[in-house]
């Protein structure tokens, strides 16, 4: 979401205050400085990115491959344990 969109729709926004550890604040401030963002925009950017990661889903084919690899790793681990 662009800064312009954010400022145009301020009546649709909710104001809030949060308490965060100083180290986290400093990381956010550094992100803002690096990307030339306001602190508020940097926080929104990071929150949106975090929420997007939560929505990542794995298709069934990939999940099947992962489970198959996991089973192979377990078998190999058992073989290694038997030889030791």
N, C-alpha and C positions, 0 to 999 in steps of 0.2 A: 504494500500500500504506500502510495507516495505521500510526501509531506503536504502537498496541495490538497489531496483528498482528505487527509486528516483535519486540516484547518477548515475546510469547507463544511464539514459535518460535525462541528463541535457540540451541537445540541443533541447528537446521538451518542455522545460519549459519557462514560461514568468516571468521575474523579475518585481517586483513592490514594491512600498513603501506605507505604510498606516500610518495614524495618528489615535491613539486610546487613550481613556482616561487612565490615570495612573492606576485606579482601575481595569480596564479590563486587562491591561497589567500584573498587579500583579496576577490576577486570572489565566491567561494563563501560566505565569511563574511557578506558584504553580502546575498547572496541569502537566507541563513539568517535574518539579522536582519529583513529586509524581510517575510519570510513567517512569522516567529515559529517557526522550526525549529531543532532542534539542528544542529550542524555535520555530524554523521554523516547525519542525515535529509536535510539539504540536498544532500549529496554523492550520496546514493542517488537523490533526486529528479532531480537533473541528469543522472546516469548513465542513469536510466530514460528520461528525455525524449530524450536523445541516441540511445539505442538504438531508440526508437520512430521517430525520424526516418529511421533507416537502413532501416526496413522499408516506407517509403512506396513504393508502386508506381504506375505510370501505366498506365491501361487502353489497349488498342490504339487506340480511337477518338481519345483525347486525343493519343497518340503520333503518329498519322497527321496530325492537325491541326498539331501542332508541326513535323513534317517538312515539311508543305506550306508552312507559314509560313516556315520556314527556306529552302526552295527559292525562294520569292518574294523574300525578302530578298537572296539571292545574285543573282537576276536583276536586281533593282533596283540593287544595288551595281555590277554589270557595266555597266548602262546609264549610271549616273552617271559611272563611270570613263571610258566612251567619250566622254561629252560634255565632259569636263574636258581 
